[in-house]
Amino acid sequence: MPDGEVLQGRYAELEPLSAEKHAALLFRAFAGHDSLWDYMPNGPFSSASQYHRWVRDHAGQADPYFYAIRNKQSDQWEGLASFLRISPEAGSIEVGYITFSPALQRTPAATDAMYLMMKWAFDAGYRRYEWKCNALNAPSRRAAQRLGFSFEGVFRQAAVVKGRNRDTAWFAVIDREWPALKEAFEAWLAPGNFDADGQQRERLGDLTQLVRAADDPSL
C-alpha cells in the first residue's frame, strides 16, 4: 500500500494530499475552470471552504490515496491524482481522480507526475496498472494511450455519476510492458528532448506506440 512516501522527479514532486498545506493553493489553481469537473465524481466547488472540506474528508484515506502535484518549473501546487482500487493480493492498482489545472496541463511536470506514479506501482511489485474514464471523455482516452496504456474495451452502463449514465473505457499497463515504457518515459523526460523554447523533439505517444497492445478504435 502507498505509505506516505514523497515521489520526486525531474519536473514534478508528489506528496500525500493535505488540506492544511494544499487545499487553498489547489483551489486557486482550479478556480474559474469548472470544465475540469465535467467527468469527475466530485466538483465543481463554489468556494475555497467547500473545497477545503472535500480535501479534509479525502486526504489521508488508504483508498483512494491522494497526492498533490507540485510543478517544479513554476514552484506551484497545480494538480492532484490518486491511487485507487488498490489490490495488493491481485497485484492490481488504478490511477484516477487526475485533476490538472490549466497551468499544469501539457507540461513536462504533468507527464512526470504520471511516470512517477506508474514507476512507484511497478517498483512496489504490482502486475497491473489501470486507467478508467468516462467513455465520452476523449481527452482522457487520448492521454491514456499517449502514456502507454492499452485499450481494453468499454463497460456499458457501468455507473451513474452525477445523475448521468457512465459507460467506462478501460485501459491498462501490465508488468511485462513496464521496462519498455520506462525507457520511453525516461527518453521523453530527458532534458535533451526539449529545445531552447521548451518544445519537445520527440512525442511521447510515438515512443510508447510500439508497446501498446491495442489502440482505441473510437479515436
SETOR-599625 format. One record per atom (N, C-alpha, C): atom name; residue in one letter; y, x, z. Coordinates in steps of 0.2 Angstrom, whole numbers. Atoms other than C-alpha are relative to their C-alpha. Example, Ala and Ser with C-alpha at 12.3 -4.5 7.8 and 13.67 -1.06 7.14 Angstrom:
NODE   bator   marlum       y       x       z
NODE       N        A      -6       4       0
NODE      CA        A     -22      62      39
NODE       C        A       6       4       0
NODE       N        S      -6      -4      -1
NODE      CA        S      -5      68      36
NODE       C        S       5      -4       3
//
This chain:
NODE   bator   marlum       y       x       z
NODE       N        M      -6       4       0
NODE      CA        M       0       0       0
NODE       C        M       6       4       0
NODE       N        P      -6      -4       0
NODE      CA        P      18       6      -3
NODE       C        P       2       1       8
NODE       N        D       0      -1      -7
NODE      CA        D      23      14      13
NODE       C        D       7       2       2
NODE       N        G      -7      -2      -2
NODE      CA        G      42      17      13
NODE       C        G       2       6      -3
NODE       N        E      -2      -6       3
NODE      CA        E      42      32       3
NODE       C        E       6      -1      -5
NODE       N        V      -5       0       5
NODE      CA        V      58      36      -7
NODE       C        V      -2       3      -6
NODE       N        L       2      -2       7
NODE      CA        L      55      38     -26
NODE       C        L       6       4      -3
NODE       N        Q      -6      -4       3
NODE      CA        Q      66      52     -33
NODE       C        Q      -2       2      -7
NODE       N        G       1      -2       7
NODE      CA        G      68      55     -52
NODE       C        G       6       4      -2
NODE       N        R      -6      -4       3
NODE      CA        R      80      65     -63
NODE       C        R       6      -5       0
NODE       N        Y      -6       5       1
NODE      CA        Y      91      49     -66
NODE       C        Y       0      -5       5
NODE       N        A       0       6      -4
NODE      CA        A      86      36     -53
NODE       C        A      -3       2       7
NODE       N        E       3       0      -7
NODE      CA        E      82      35     -34
NODE       C        E      -2      -7       2
NODE       N        L       2       6      -3
NODE      CA        L      72      21     -27
NODE       C        L      -1       0       7
NODE       N        E       1       0      -7
NODE      CA        E      72      17      -9
NODE       C        E      -1      -7       2
NODE       N        P       2       7      -2
NODE      CA        P      65       2       1
NODE       C        P       6      -4       1
NODE       N        L      -6       5       0
NODE      CA        L      77     -13       0
NODE       C        L       2      -1       7
NODE       N        S      -2       1      -7
NODE      CA        S      88     -15      15
NODE       C        S       6      -5      -1
NODE       N        A      -6       5       1
NODE      CA        A     100     -30      17
NODE       C        A       7       4       3
NODE       N        E      -6      -4      -3
NODE      CA        E     112     -19      28
NODE       C        E       3       5      -5
NODE       N        K      -2      -5       5
NODE      CA        K     113      -5      15
NODE       C        K       1      -2      -7
NODE       N        H       0       1       8
NODE      CA        H     110     -13      -2
NODE       C        H       3      -7      -2
NODE       N        A      -1       7       2
NODE      CA        A     114     -32      -2
NODE       C        A       7       0      -3
NODE       N        A      -7       1       3
NODE      CA        A     133     -31      -4
NODE       C        A       1       4      -6
NODE       N        L      -1      -4       6
NODE      CA        L     133     -17     -17
NODE       C        L      -4      -3      -6
NODE       N        L       4       3       6
NODE      CA        L     119     -26     -27
NODE       C        L       4      -6      -2
NODE       N        F      -3       6       2
NODE      CA        F     128     -42     -26
NODE       C        F       7       1      -5
NODE       N        R      -6      -2       4
NODE      CA        R     144     -34     -33
NODE       C        R      -2       2      -7
NODE       N        A       2      -2       7
NODE      CA        A     134     -26     -47
NODE       C        A      -2      -6      -4
NODE       N        F       3       6       4
NODE      CA        F     126     -43     -52
NODE       C        F       5      -5      -1
NODE       N        A      -5       6       0
NODE      CA        A     142     -54     -49
NODE       C        A       2      -1      -7
NODE       N        G      -3       2       6
NODE      CA        G     148     -63     -64
NODE       C        G      -5       0      -6
NODE       N        H       5       0       6
NODE      CA        H     131     -61     -74
NODE       C        H      -6      -4       2
NODE       N        D       5       4      -2
NODE      CA        D     122     -76     -70
NODE       C        D      -6      -1      -4
NODE       N        S       5       0       4
NODE      CA        S     111     -74     -85
NODE       C        S      -6       4       2
NODE       N        L       6      -4      -3
NODE      CA        L     101     -61     -75
NODE       C        L      -5      -4       3
NODE       N        W       5       4      -4
NODE      CA        W      93     -75     -66
NODE       C        W      -4      -5      -4
NODE       N        D       3       6       4
NODE      CA        D      88     -86     -81
NODE       C        D      -8      -1       1
NODE       N        Y       8       1       0
NODE      CA        Y      69     -82     -80
NODE       C        Y      -2       3       7
NODE       N        M       2      -3      -7
NODE      CA        M      69     -76     -61
NODE       C        M      -2      -6       4
NODE       N        P       1       6      -5
NODE      CA        P      62     -87     -47
NODE       C        P       5      -1       5
NODE       N        N      -5       1      -4
NODE      CA        N      77     -83     -37
NODE       C        N       7       0      -4
NODE       N        G      -7       0       3
NODE      CA        G      96     -84     -40
NODE       C        G       1      -6      -5
NODE       N        P      -5      -4      -2
NODE      CA        P     109     -86     -46
NODE       C        P       3      -1       7
NODE       N        F      -3       0      -7
NODE      CA        F     119     -83     -30
NODE       C        F       7      -1       0
NODE       N        S      -7       2       1
NODE      CA        S     136     -91     -27
NODE       C        S       4       4       5
NODE       N        S      -4      -4      -5
NODE      CA        S     141     -79     -13
NODE       C        S      -3       6       2
NODE       N        A       3      -6      -3
NODE      CA        A     138     -62      -5
NODE       C        A      -4      -2       6
NODE       N        S       4       2      -6
NODE      CA        S     132     -70      11
NODE       C        S      -6      -3      -2
NODE       N        Q       6       4       2
NODE      CA        Q     120     -81       1
NODE       C        Q      -5       6      -2
NODE       N        Y       4      -5       2
NODE      CA        Y     113     -65      -7
NODE       C        Y      -3       4       5
NODE       N        H       2      -4      -6
NODE      CA        H     113     -56       9
NODE       C        H      -6      -3       4
NODE       N        R       5       3      -4
NODE      CA        R     102     -69      17
NODE       C        R      -7       1      -4
NODE       N        W       6      -1       4
NODE      CA        W      90     -68       2
NODE       C        W      -3       7       1
NODE       N        V       3      -7      -1
NODE      CA        V      88     -49       4
NODE       C        V      -3       1       7
NODE       N        R       3      -1      -7
NODE      CA        R      86     -50      23
NODE       C        R      -6      -3       0
NODE       N        D       6       4      -1
NODE      CA        D      72     -63      21
NODE       C        D      -6       4      -4
NODE       N        H       5      -3       5
NODE      CA        H      63     -52       7
NODE       C        H      -1       7       1
NODE       N        A       1      -7      -1
NODE      CA        A      66     -34      12
NODE       C        A      -5       1       6
NODE       N        G       4      -2      -5
NODE      CA        G      53     -26      22
NODE       C        G      -7      -4       0
NODE       N        Q       6       4       1
NODE      CA        Q      39     -38      16
NODE       C        Q      -5       5      -3
NODE       N        A       5      -4       3
NODE      CA        A      22     -30      12
NODE       C        A      -1      -1      -7
NODE       N        D       2       2       7
NODE      CA        D      20     -40      -4
NODE       C        D       4      -7      -1
NODE       N        P      -3      -6       4
NODE      CA        P      32     -41     -14
NODE       C        P       3       5       4
NODE       N        Y      -3      -6      -3
NODE      CA        Y      38     -24      -9
NODE       C        Y       5       2      -4
NODE       N        F      -6      -1       4
NODE      CA        F      56     -22     -15
NODE       C        F       3       7       1
NODE       N        Y      -4      -6       0
NODE      CA        Y      65      -6     -20
NODE       C        Y       7      -2      -2
NODE       N        A      -7      -1       3
NODE      CA        A      84      -4     -23
NODE       C        A       0       6      -4
NODE       N        I       0      -6       5
NODE      CA        I      88       7     -38
NODE       C        I       7       3       0
NODE       N        R      -6      -4       0
NODE      CA        R     102      20     -37
NODE       C        R       0       4      -7
NODE       N        N      -2      -4       6
NODE      CA        N     109      26     -54
NODE       C        N       3       7       2
NODE       N        K      -2      -7      -3
NODE      CA        K     111      45     -50
NODE       C        K       6       2      -5
NODE       N        Q      -5      -2       4
NODE      CA        Q     123      46     -65
NODE       C        Q       7      -3       2
NODE       N        S      -6       4      -3
NODE      CA        S     135      33     -58
NODE       C        S       1       1       8
NODE       N        D       1       0      -7
NODE      CA        D     130      36     -40
NODE       C        D       1      -7       3
NODE       N        Q       0       7      -2
NODE      CA        Q     129      17     -38
NODE       C        Q      -7      -4       0
NODE       N        W       6       4      -1
NODE      CA        W     116       5     -32
NODE       C        W       1      -6      -5
NODE       N        E      -1       5       6
NODE      CA        E     113      -6     -48
NODE       C        E      -5      -4      -2
NODE       N        G       6       4       2
NODE      CA        G      96     -14     -48
NODE       C        G      -5       0       6
NODE       N        L       6       0      -5
NODE      CA        L      80     -19     -39
NODE       C        L      -6      -1      -4
NODE       N        A       6       2       3
NODE      CA        A      62     -21     -43
NODE       C        A      -5       0       6
NODE       N        S       5       1      -5
NODE      CA        S      46     -24     -33
NODE       C        S      -7       2      -3
NODE       N        F       7       1       1
NODE      CA        F      28     -21     -32
NODE       C        F      -2      -7       3
NODE       N        L       3       6      -3
NODE      CA        L      18     -37     -30
NODE       C        L      -7      -1      -2
NODE       N        R       7       2       1
NODE      CA        R       1     -45     -31
NODE       C        R      -4       7       1
NODE       N        I       2      -7      -1
NODE      CA        I      -4     -28     -23
NODE       C        I      -8      -1       2
NODE       N        S       7       0      -1
NODE      CA        S     -23     -27     -23
NODE       C        S      -4       6       0
NODE       N        P       4      -7       0
NODE      CA        P     -30     -10     -17
NODE       C        P      -7      -1      -1
NODE       N        E       8       0       1
NODE      CA        E     -48     -16     -17
NODE       C        E      -2      -1      -7
NODE       N        A       2       1       7
NODE      CA        A     -47     -21     -35
NODE       C        A       3       6      -4
NODE       N        G      -3      -5       3
NODE      CA        G     -36      -6     -39
NODE       C        G       6      -3      -5
NODE       N        S      -4       3       5
NODE      CA        S     -23     -18     -47
NODE       C        S       7      -1       4
NODE       N        I      -7       1      -3
NODE      CA        I      -4     -19     -44
NODE       C        I       5      -2      -6
NODE       N        E      -4       3       5
NODE      CA        E      10     -28     -53
NODE       C        E       7       3       2
NODE       N        V      -8      -1      -1
NODE      CA        V      29     -23     -56
NODE       C        V       3      -7      -2
NODE       N        G      -4       7       1
NODE      CA        G      41     -38     -55
NODE       C        G       6       0       3
NODE       N        Y      -7       1      -3
NODE      CA        Y      57     -45     -49
NODE       C        Y       5       5      -3
NODE       N        I      -4      -6       3
NODE      CA        I      65     -32     -61
NODE       C        I       7      -3      -1
NODE       N        T      -7       3       1
NODE      CA        T      84     -36     -60
NODE       C        T       5       6       0
NODE       N        F      -4      -6       1
NODE      CA        F      95     -23     -68
NODE       C        F       7      -3      -2
NODE       N        S      -7       2       2
NODE      CA        S     114     -25     -68
NODE       C        S       2       2      -7
NODE       N        P      -2      -3       7
NODE      CA        P     123     -23     -85
NODE       C        P       1       7       0
NODE       N        A      -1      -7       0
NODE      CA        A     128      -6     -79
NODE       C        A      -6       4       0
NODE       N        L       6      -3       0
NODE      CA        L     110      -1     -77
NODE       C        L      -4       0      -6
NODE       N        Q       4       1       6
NODE      CA        Q     103      -8     -92
NODE       C        Q       1       5      -6
NODE       N        R       0      -4       6
NODE      CA        R      99       3    -107
NODE       C        R       3       7       2
NODE       N        T      -2      -7      -3
NODE      CA        T     102      19     -96
NODE       C        T      -6       4       1
NODE       N        P       6      -4      -2
NODE      CA        P      90      34     -93
NODE       C        P      -2      -2       7
NODE       N        A       3       2      -6
NODE      CA        A      90      28     -75
NODE       C        A      -4      -6       0
NODE       N        A       4       6       0
NODE      CA        A      83      11     -79
NODE       C        A      -7       2      -2
NODE       N        T       7      -2       2
NODE      CA        T      68      19     -88
NODE       C        T      -3       5       5
NODE       N        D       2      -4      -5
NODE      CA        D      67      32     -75
NODE       C        D      -3      -4       6
NODE       N        A       2       4      -5
NODE      CA        A      65      19     -62
NODE       C        A      -7      -3      -1
NODE       N        M       6       2       2
NODE      CA        M      51      11     -71
NODE       C        M      -6       5       0
NODE       N        Y       5      -6       0
NODE      CA        Y      42      28     -74
NODE       C        Y      -2       1       7
NODE       N        L       1      -2      -7
NODE      CA        L      44      32     -55
NODE       C        L      -5      -5       3
NODE       N        M       5       5      -3
NODE      CA        M      35      15     -50
NODE       C        M      -7       1      -3
NODE       N        M       7      -1       3
NODE      CA        M      21      17     -63
NODE       C        M      -3       6       3
NODE       N        K       3      -6      -2
NODE      CA        K      19      35     -58
NODE       C        K      -3      -1       7
NODE       N        W       2       1      -7
NODE      CA        W      18      30     -39
NODE       C        W      -7      -3       0
NODE       N        A       5       4       0
NODE      CA        A       5      17     -43
NODE       C        A      -7       4      -2
NODE       N        F       6      -3       2
NODE      CA        F      -7      28     -53
NODE       C        F      -2       6       4
NODE       N        D       2      -5      -5
NODE      CA        D      -5      43     -41
NODE       C        D      -3      -3       6
NODE       N        A       3       3      -6
NODE      CA        A     -10      31     -27
NODE       C        A      -7      -2      -2
NODE       N        G       7       1       1
NODE      CA        G     -26      28     -36
NODE       C        G      -1      -7      -4
NODE       N        Y       1       6       3
NODE      CA        Y     -23      11     -44
NODE       C        Y      -3       1      -7
NODE       N        R       3       0       6
NODE      CA        R     -33       7     -60
NODE       C        R       4      -4      -5
NODE       N        R      -3       5       4
NODE      CA        R     -22      -7     -67
NODE       C        R       7      -1       2
NODE       N        Y      -7       1      -2
NODE      CA        Y      -3      -9     -68
NODE       C        Y       2      -6      -4
NODE       N        E      -2       6       4
NODE      CA        E       3     -26     -73
NODE       C        E       7      -2      -1
NODE       N        W      -7       3       1
NODE      CA        W      19     -34     -80
NODE       C        W      -1      -7      -3
NODE       N        K       0       7       2
NODE      CA        K      21     -53     -82
NODE       C        K       7      -3       0
NODE       N        C      -6       3       1
NODE      CA        C      35     -63     -88
NODE       C        C       0      -7      -3
NODE       N        N       0       6       4
NODE      CA        N      40     -80     -95
NODE       C        N      -1       2      -7
NODE       N        A       1      -1       7
NODE      CA        A      34     -81    -112
NODE       C        A       6      -1      -5
NODE       N        L      -6       1       4
NODE      CA        L      51     -86    -118
NODE       C        L       5       6       1
NODE       N        N      -5      -6      -2
NODE      CA        N      59     -70    -111
NODE       C        N      -2       6      -5
NODE       N        A       1      -5       5
NODE      CA        A      59     -60    -127
NODE       C        A       2       7       2
NODE       N        P      -2      -7      -2
NODE      CA        P      69     -45    -120
NODE       C        P      -5       3       5
NODE       N        S       5      -3      -4
NODE      CA        S      56     -43    -106
NODE       C        S      -6       2      -3
NODE       N        R       6      -1       4
NODE      CA        R      42     -44    -118
NODE       C        R       1       7      -4
NODE       N        R      -1      -7       4
NODE      CA        R      50     -30    -129
NODE       C        R       0       6       5
NODE       N        A      -1      -5      -5
NODE      CA        A      54     -20    -113
NODE       C        A      -7       2       2
NODE       N        A       6      -1      -2
NODE      CA        A      36     -21    -108
NODE       C        A      -4       5      -5
NODE       N        Q       3      -4       5
NODE      CA        Q      30     -14    -124
NODE       C        Q       3       7      -1
NODE       N        R      -3      -7       0
NODE      CA        R      43       0    -125
NODE       C        R      -3       4       5
NODE       N        L       2      -5      -6
NODE      CA        L      37       6    -108
NODE       C        L      -8       1       0
NODE       N        G       7      -2       1
NODE      CA        G      19       7    -115
NODE       C        G      -5      -5       3
NODE       N        F       5       5      -2
NODE      CA        F      11      -9    -108
NODE       C        F      -3      -4      -6
NODE       N        S       4       4       5
NODE      CA        S      -2     -18    -119
NODE       C        S       0      -7       1
NODE       N        F       0       7       0
NODE      CA        F       0     -36    -123
NODE       C        F      -7      -3       1
NODE       N        E       7       3      -1
NODE      CA        E     -15     -46    -116
NODE       C        E      -1      -8      -1
NODE       N        G       0       7       1
NODE      CA        G     -10     -64    -120
NODE       C        G       4      -4       4
NODE       N        V      -5       4      -4
NODE      CA        V      -1     -79    -114
NODE       C        V      -4      -6       4
NODE       N        F       3       5      -4
NODE      CA        F      -7     -90    -100
NODE       C        F       4      -7       0
NODE       N        R      -4       6       1
NODE      CA        R      -1    -108    -104
NODE       C        R       1      -4       6
NODE       N        Q      -1       4      -6
NODE      CA        Q       7    -119     -91
NODE       C        Q      -2       4       6
NODE       N        A       2      -4      -6
NODE      CA        A       4    -105     -78
NODE       C        A       4      -2       6
NODE       N        A      -4       1      -6
NODE      CA        A      18    -110     -66
NODE       C        A       5      -5      -2
NODE       N        V      -6       4       0
NODE      CA        V      33    -121     -63
NODE       C        V       5       4       4
NODE       N        V      -6      -4      -3
NODE      CA        V      49    -111     -60
NODE       C        V       6      -4       0
NODE       N        K      -6       3       0
NODE      CA        K      65    -119     -55
NODE       C        K      -1      -7      -4
NODE       N        G       1       7       3
NODE      CA        G      58    -136     -61
NODE       C        G      -2       0      -7
NODE       N        R       2      -1       7
NODE      CA        R      53    -129     -78
NODE       C        R      -7       3      -1
NODE       N        N       7      -3       2
NODE      CA        N      36    -126     -86
NODE       C        N       1       8      -1
NODE       N        R       0      -7       2
NODE      CA        R      32    -107     -87
NODE       C        R      -7       2      -3
NODE       N        D       5      -4       3
NODE      CA        D      20    -100    -100
NODE       C        D       1       7       2
NODE       N        T       0      -7      -2
NODE      CA        T      16     -82     -94
NODE       C        T      -3       4      -5
NODE       N        A       3      -6       4
NODE      CA        A      14     -67    -105
NODE       C        A      -2       5       4
NODE       N        W       3      -5      -4
NODE      CA        W       3     -54     -98
NODE       C        W       0       7      -4
NODE       N        F       1      -7       3
NODE      CA        F       4     -35    -101
NODE       C        F      -3       4       5
NODE       N        A       2      -4      -5
NODE      CA        A      -4     -21     -93
NODE       C        A      -1       7      -3
NODE       N        V       2      -7       1
NODE      CA        V      -7      -2     -92
NODE       C        V      -6       2       4
NODE       N        I       6      -2      -4
NODE      CA        I     -24       5     -86
NODE       C        I       0       7       0
NODE       N        D       0      -7      -2
NODE      CA        D     -28      22     -79
NODE       C        D      -1       5      -5
NODE       N        R       2      -5       5
NODE      CA        R     -36      30     -94
NODE       C        R       6       1      -5
NODE       N        E      -6      -1       4
NODE      CA        E     -19      27    -103
NODE       C        E       5       4       3
NODE       N        W      -6      -3      -4
NODE      CA        W      -8      34     -90
NODE       C        W       1       7      -2
NODE       N        P      -1      -7       1
NODE      CA        P     -10      53     -94
NODE       C        P       5       0      -7
NODE       N        A      -4       0       6
NODE      CA        A      -3      50    -112
NODE       C        A       7      -3       1
NODE       N        L      -6       3      -1
NODE      CA        L      10      38    -106
NODE       C        L       5       4       4
NODE       N        K      -4      -4      -4
NODE      CA        K      16      50     -93
NODE       C        K       3       6      -4
NODE       N        E      -3      -5       4
NODE      CA        E      18      63    -106
NODE       C        E       6      -3      -4
NODE       N        A      -5       3       4
NODE      CA        A      28      51    -117
NODE       C        A       7      -1       5
NODE       N        F      -6       0      -4
NODE      CA        F      40      47    -102
NODE       C        F       3       6       1
NODE       N        E      -3      -7      -2
NODE      CA        E      42      65     -97
NODE       C        E       4       3      -6
NODE       N        A      -4      -2       6
NODE      CA        A      47      69    -115
NODE       C        A       6      -4      -1
NODE       N        W      -6       4       2
NODE      CA        W      59      55    -117
NODE       C        W       5       1       6
NODE       N        L      -5      -1      -5
NODE      CA        L      67      58    -100
NODE       C        L       3       8       1
NODE       N        A      -2      -7       0
NODE      CA        A      69      77    -103
NODE       C        A       7       1      -3
NODE       N        P      -7       0       3
NODE      CA        P      87      82    -105
NODE       C        P       1       2      -7
NODE       N        G      -1      -1       7
NODE      CA        G      84      89    -122
NODE       C        G      -1      -6      -5
NODE       N        N       1       6       4
NODE      CA        N      80      72    -128
NODE       C        N       7      -4      -1
NODE       N        F      -7       3       0
NODE      CA        F      99      67    -126
NODE       C        F       5       5      -3
NODE       N        D      -5      -5       3
NODE      CA        D     113      74    -137
NODE       C        D       6       0       5
NODE       N        A      -6      -1      -4
NODE      CA        A     130      78    -131
NODE       C        A       4      -6       2
NODE       N        D      -2       6      -1
NODE      CA        D     135      60    -131
NODE       C        D      -4      -5       4
NODE       N        G       5       3      -4
NODE      CA        G     120      55    -121
NODE       C        G      -4      -5      -4
NODE       N        Q       4       5       5
NODE      CA        Q     112      46    -136
NODE       C        Q      -7       3       0
NODE       N        Q       7      -3       1
NODE      CA        Q      93      48    -137
NODE       C        Q      -2       2      -7
NODE       N        R       2      -2       6
NODE      CA        R      85      58    -150
NODE       C        R      -7      -3      -2
NODE       N        E       6       4       1
NODE      CA        E      68      50    -149
NODE       C        E       0      -6       4
NODE       N        R       1       7      -4
NODE      CA        R      64      32    -144
NODE       C        R      -6       0       4
NODE       N        L       6       0      -4
NODE      CA        L      53      29    -130
NODE       C        L      -6      -4      -3
NODE       N        G       5       4       3
NODE      CA        G      44      15    -140
NODE       C        G      -4       3      -5
NODE       N        D       3      -4       4
NODE      CA        D      40      27    -153
NODE       C        D      -5       5       3
NODE       N        L       4      -5      -3
NODE      CA        L      32      39    -141
NODE       C        L      -6      -4       4
NODE       N        T       5       4      -3
NODE      CA        T      22      25    -132
NODE       C        T      -4      -4      -5
NODE       N        Q       3       4       5
NODE      CA        Q      17      16    -148
NODE       C        Q      -8       1      -1
NODE       N        L       7      -1       1
NODE      CA        L       0      25    -150
NODE       C        L      -4      -1       6
NODE       N        V       4       1      -6
NODE      CA        V      -5      22    -133
NODE       C        V      -1      -7       1
NODE       N        R       1       8      -1
NODE      CA        R      -3       3    -133
NODE       C        R      -6      -2      -3
NODE       N        A       6       3       3
NODE      CA        A     -19      -6    -136
NODE       C        A       2      -6      -5
NODE       N        A      -2       6       4
NODE      CA        A     -10     -21    -144
NODE       C        A       7      -1       0
NODE       N        D      -7       2       0
NODE      CA        D       7     -26    -150
NODE       C        D       0      -8       1
NODE       N        D      -1       7      -2
NODE      CA        D      14     -43    -145
NODE       C        D       1      -3      -7
NODE       N        P      -1       3       6
NODE      CA        P      12     -54    -161
NODE       C        P       6      -4      -1
NODE       N        S      -5       4       1
NODE      CA        S      26     -65    -157
NODE       C        S       7       3       0
NODE       N        L      -6      -4       1
NODE      CA        L      39     -51    -158
NODE       C        L       1       3      -6
//
